[in-house]
């Protein structure tokens, strides 16, 4: 699997790396091995992993065997986005 990073996703990842240390490798690992995948907007999926007392969310689209990373963000509102047990 190859990753296709949008310009927006690259910018957001760098922003989150400055704020709380989320690396590009960490994002790619969360897309390969997410704790959960949920449906997002406009036919996208969202890979989610609990991280740093919050939730790392990575909206992506499957392009053949590759994954296009649309954006990256971290939120403290785990209960809002996590599906299943609270």
N, C-alpha and C positions, 0 to 999 in steps of 0.2 A: 504494500500500500504506500502510495506517495501522498504527500500533503501539498495542497495548493493554498497558499496564504493570500487572502485579499490584502490590499493596501491598508484598509481599515483594521483588519485583524492584526496586522503587524504593528500598527500604531498603538492599538489598545493593549497588546501584550507588553510592549515596551513601557507603556504608562503603568500597568499593573506591576511590572518588574521594579520600577522605581518606587512605587507605593508600598508593596508588600513582598517583593522578591519572587514573583511568579515568572519562571523562565520559559523560554520557547520549548525546551525539551519536556518540561513539566506539562505544558499544554498538549503537546503531541502525544505524550504518554496517556493523558486523560482521555484523548480521543480514541486511542487504540484500546485502552483498558478502562473504560468509564465504570463507575459504580452503578450508573443508571443512564439510560437514554430515553428521552421523552420527546414528544412531538412539539415542534416549534411553529413559528409562523411561515406562511408561504412555502409549504412542503419541505421545510428544513427539519432537521433533528437537532436535539441539544444533548451533548454529552455532559454529564454532571458527575463531579467527585467532591466529596466533603474534604475540606482543605482549610487549614489555619482558622479553625473555629467558625467556618463559614462554608460557602459553596462556590466552587469554580464551575462556571457554565460556559460551554463552547458550542454555539450554534454552527452547524455544518451541513453540507449537502454531499451526497454520494455522486461522484462523477465516474461512472464505470467502476473500476476497482480502487479509485483514489477518493480522497475526502478533501473537499474545499472548505477551509475554515473561514467562516463569515465574520466572526468577531469573537472576543474573549472578554469575560468579565467575572468578577468575584462579588458575592453578596453575603451579607450576614443573615439574610432572610431565608434560611434553609427551609423552614416549615412552609413558606409560601410556594416554593418550587419543587420540593421533594415529593415524589409520588409514593404512596404506600404508607408504611408505618411512620408515625410522627416522632 
